[in-house]
Amino acid sequence: MDPVPLEHRAKATVSDNRVCITVPAREGERIFSVQFGNDTGQEVYKTFSRTDEQIPAVRGECLSVFGFEFRPGNTYAVFYRLEKSRSEPGRVFAARFSLEQGRNGRLRLIEKP
């Protein structure tokens, strides 16, 4: 049985009025799986088991959200599993946050513990 990986903190921000998730990725790490969900039951889970499907994760750059729509008024949890190779254990990153929309139409993100 594989050990359960520990969660590491991902950083959620708003950039250009869109949700941006960043992680302290290491050289060569790629996105193996993602899971997005909100408090209304909307959920997406994707796994990229083939290496040629995996997108590189770059430290400080927004990770792909694979078309998931984050909307104001909801609370979200996002998880990314990064892997460098099959022989090394992957790392799981998580962020929890809610979104609000200001009077000016701009999104505002509130991080959750």
Backbone as numpy.savetxt, mean C-alpha at the origin, in Angstrom:
# Nx Ny Nz CAx CAy CAz Cx Cy Cz
5.59 -24.97 7.53 4.75 -23.79 7.53 5.64 -22.56 7.53
5.29 -21.59 6.68 6.04 -20.33 6.63 5.70 -19.48 7.84
6.71 -18.81 8.41 6.40 -17.91 9.53 5.57 -16.73 9.05
4.74 -16.20 9.93 3.94 -15.02 9.61 4.88 -13.80 9.63
4.92 -13.05 8.53 5.83 -11.90 8.50 5.32 -10.78 9.40
6.27 -10.05 9.97 5.92 -8.89 10.78 5.55 -7.73 9.87
4.64 -6.90 10.33 4.26 -5.70 9.57 5.26 -4.59 9.82
5.56 -3.88 8.77 6.37 -2.67 8.85 5.45 -1.51 8.45
5.81 -0.33 8.84 4.96 0.83 8.59 5.18 1.38 7.18
4.08 1.55 6.47 4.08 2.27 5.20 3.62 3.69 5.50
3.98 4.62 4.67 3.61 6.02 4.85 2.55 6.39 3.82
1.40 6.85 4.30 0.33 7.31 3.42 0.28 8.83 3.45
0.24 9.43 2.28 0.14 10.89 2.14 -0.79 11.19 0.96
-1.05 12.47 0.75 -1.78 12.91 -0.43 -0.81 13.72 -1.27
-0.71 13.35 -2.54 0.16 14.05 -3.48 -0.65 14.30 -4.76
-0.72 15.55 -5.19 -1.52 15.91 -6.37 -2.97 15.44 -6.22
-3.49 15.54 -5.00 -4.87 15.18 -4.65 -5.16 13.69 -4.86
-4.12 12.87 -4.74 -4.25 11.42 -4.83 -3.50 10.79 -3.67
-3.99 9.62 -3.25 -3.31 8.90 -2.18 -1.98 8.35 -2.70
-0.94 8.54 -1.91 0.40 8.07 -2.24 0.89 7.22 -1.07
1.28 5.98 -1.36 1.81 5.07 -0.34 3.29 4.87 -0.64
4.14 5.14 0.34 5.57 4.92 0.19 6.06 3.97 1.27
7.14 3.26 0.96 7.76 2.34 1.91 9.27 2.47 1.79
10.00 2.10 2.85 11.46 2.11 2.76 11.95 0.84 2.06
11.67 0.75 0.77 12.04 -0.43 0.00 13.55 -0.57 -0.09
13.97 -1.81 -0.15 15.39 -2.12 -0.35 15.65 -2.38 -1.82
16.88 -2.20 -2.23 17.28 -2.44 -3.61 16.82 -3.83 -4.06
16.11 -3.88 -5.19 15.69 -5.15 -5.77 14.35 -5.69 -5.29
13.72 -5.02 -4.31 12.42 -5.51 -3.83 11.33 -5.18 -4.85
10.38 -6.12 -4.96 9.27 -5.98 -5.90 7.97 -6.26 -5.17
6.86 -5.73 -5.71 5.55 -5.95 -5.09 5.08 -7.36 -5.44
4.92 -8.20 -4.40 4.43 -9.56 -4.57 2.92 -9.63 -4.41
2.38 -8.86 -3.45 0.92 -8.84 -3.28 0.50 -7.51 -2.65
-0.78 -7.18 -2.87 -1.37 -5.98 -2.28 -2.76 -6.31 -1.79
-3.17 -5.60 -0.77 -4.54 -5.71 -0.28 -4.98 -4.32 0.16
-6.13 -3.88 -0.37 -6.72 -2.59 0.00 -8.12 -2.86 0.50
-8.52 -2.20 1.56 -9.88 -2.35 2.05 -10.33 -1.10 2.78
-11.67 -0.94 2.88 -12.19 0.20 3.63 -13.29 -0.25 4.57
-13.78 0.68 5.37 -14.76 0.36 6.40 -16.15 0.08 5.84
-16.35 0.25 4.54 -17.65 -0.08 3.94 -17.64 -1.46 3.29
-16.52 -2.18 3.42 -16.45 -3.54 2.89 -15.83 -3.65 1.51
-15.45 -2.53 0.90 -14.78 -2.59 -0.39 -13.39 -3.17 -0.16
-13.02 -4.18 -0.94 -11.73 -4.83 -0.73 -11.18 -5.34 -2.06
-9.87 -5.21 -2.23 -9.17 -5.72 -3.40 -7.93 -6.44 -2.90
-7.69 -7.63 -3.46 -6.49 -8.40 -3.13 -5.89 -8.90 -4.44
-4.61 -8.63 -4.64 -3.93 -9.07 -5.85 -2.60 -9.70 -5.47
-2.27 -10.80 -6.15 -0.99 -11.47 -5.96 -0.30 -11.55 -7.31
0.99 -11.28 -7.31 1.80 -11.33 -8.52 2.89 -12.36 -8.31
2.56 -13.62 -8.53 3.50 -14.70 -8.23 4.60 -14.85 -9.28
4.32 -14.43 -10.51 5.34 -14.50 -11.54 6.21 -13.24 -11.47
7.50 -13.43 -11.51 8.44 -12.31 -11.40 8.20 -11.25 -12.46
7.84 -11.67 -13.67 7.65 -10.69 -14.75 6.40 -9.83 -14.55
5.51 -10.21 -13.60 4.32 -9.41 -13.28 4.59 -8.41 -12.15
5.65 -8.64 -11.40 5.92 -7.86 -10.19 6.52 -6.50 -10.56
6.01 -5.47 -9.89 6.46 -4.10 -10.13 7.52 -3.75 -9.09
8.64 -3.18 -9.51 9.66 -2.78 -8.55 9.13 -1.76 -7.55
9.54 -1.89 -6.30 9.23 -0.91 -5.26 10.49 -0.06 -5.07
10.31 1.25 -5.17 11.45 2.17 -5.07 11.25 3.06 -3.85
12.25 3.10 -3.01 12.20 3.93 -1.79 11.85 5.37 -2.15
10.83 5.91 -1.45 10.45 7.31 -1.63 9.51 7.59 -2.79
9.22 6.58 -3.62 8.29 6.78 -4.74 6.95 6.16 -4.40
5.87 6.77 -4.90 4.52 6.24 -4.67 4.40 4.86 -5.29
3.89 3.91 -4.51 3.63 2.57 -5.02 2.33 2.58 -5.83
2.23 1.69 -6.77 1.01 1.57 -7.55 -0.15 1.20 -6.64
-1.32 1.77 -6.90 -2.54 1.38 -6.18 -3.44 0.56 -7.10
-2.92 0.20 -8.27 -3.58 -0.73 -9.19 -5.03 -0.34 -9.47
-5.28 0.97 -9.63 -6.60 1.45 -9.99 -7.61 1.53 -8.86
-7.19 1.20 -7.63 -8.11 1.28 -6.49 -8.48 2.74 -6.26
-9.77 3.01 -6.05 -10.24 4.38 -5.83 -10.43 4.66 -4.34
-9.64 5.58 -3.83 -9.78 6.02 -2.45 -10.73 7.21 -2.46
-11.76 7.16 -1.62 -12.77 8.23 -1.61 -12.89 8.85 -0.22
-13.18 10.15 -0.18 -13.34 10.81 1.11 -14.52 10.21 1.88
-14.39 10.26 3.20 -15.43 9.75 4.08 -15.23 8.31 4.48
-14.15 7.68 4.03 -13.88 6.28 4.36 -12.57 6.14 5.12
-12.47 5.03 5.85 -11.24 4.66 6.54 -10.66 3.45 5.81
-9.37 3.46 5.58 -8.71 2.44 4.76 -7.59 1.72 5.51
-7.32 0.49 5.06 -6.14 -0.26 5.45 -5.51 -0.76 4.16
-4.23 -0.56 4.00 -3.52 -1.03 2.81 -2.32 -1.87 3.25
-2.07 -2.94 2.52 -0.97 -3.84 2.82 -0.22 -4.15 1.53
1.09 -4.08 1.59 1.96 -4.45 0.47 2.95 -5.50 0.98
3.08 -6.59 0.24 4.12 -7.57 0.55 5.18 -7.43 -0.53
6.40 -7.14 -0.09 7.53 -6.99 -0.99 8.44 -8.21 -0.87
8.97 -8.65 -1.99 9.93 -9.76 -2.00 11.09 -9.39 -2.90
12.25 -9.88 -2.50 13.45 -9.68 -3.31 13.76 -10.95 -4.10
13.60 -12.08 -3.44 13.80 -13.37 -4.09 13.01 -14.43 -3.33
12.81 -15.57 -3.95 12.06 -16.66 -3.31 12.79 -17.22 -2.10
14.10 -17.06 -2.06 14.89 -17.64 -0.96 14.94 -16.75 0.27
14.52 -15.48 0.13 14.52 -14.56 1.26 13.08 -14.29 1.70
12.85 -14.18 3.00 11.48 -13.87 3.44 11.07 -12.47 2.98
9.81 -12.34 2.61 9.30 -11.03 2.19 9.01 -10.15 3.39
8.70 -8.90 3.10 8.33 -7.96 4.16 6.95 -7.40 3.85
6.13 -7.26 4.89 4.78 -6.72 4.75 4.74 -5.32 5.33
4.23 -4.38 4.54 4.08 -3.00 4.97 2.60 -2.67 5.04
2.21 -1.89 6.04 0.80 -1.56 6.24 0.65 -0.08 6.58
-0.47 0.48 6.13 -0.85 1.85 6.49 -2.35 1.85 6.72
-2.77 2.62 7.70 -4.19 2.79 8.00 -4.47 4.29 8.07
-5.55 4.70 7.41 -5.83 6.13 7.34 -7.28 6.35 6.94
-7.74 7.57 7.15 -9.05 7.99 6.65 -8.83 9.19 5.75
-9.81 9.43 4.88 -9.75 10.54 3.95 -10.91 11.48 4.19
-10.64 12.77 4.11 -11.67 13.79 4.17 -11.45 14.72 2.98
-12.51 15.41 2.59 -12.39 16.38 1.51 -12.65 17.77 2.07
-11.71 18.67 1.85 -11.85 20.02 2.35 -12.79 20.85 1.50
-13.09 22.04 1.96 -13.97 22.96 1.22 -13.43 23.30 -0.15
-12.12 23.26 -0.28 -11.49 23.59 -1.56 -11.45 22.38 -2.50
-12.03 21.25 -2.07 -12.06 20.05 -2.90 -10.83 19.18 -2.78
-9.85 19.64 -2.00 -8.60 18.88 -1.84 -8.80 17.79 -0.78
-8.16 16.65 -1.03 -8.21 15.54 -0.06 -7.28 15.83 1.11
-7.70 15.35 2.27 -6.89 15.45 3.49 -6.84 14.06 4.08
-5.66 13.59 4.41 -5.46 12.25 4.95 -5.17 12.32 6.43
-5.81 11.45 7.20 -5.58 11.36 8.65 -5.08 9.95 8.94
-3.82 9.85 9.39 -3.26 8.53 9.70 -3.92 7.95 10.93
-4.09 6.63 10.93 -4.67 5.89 12.05 -3.60 4.98 12.65
-3.73 4.71 13.96 -2.73 3.80 14.57 -2.92 2.36 14.10
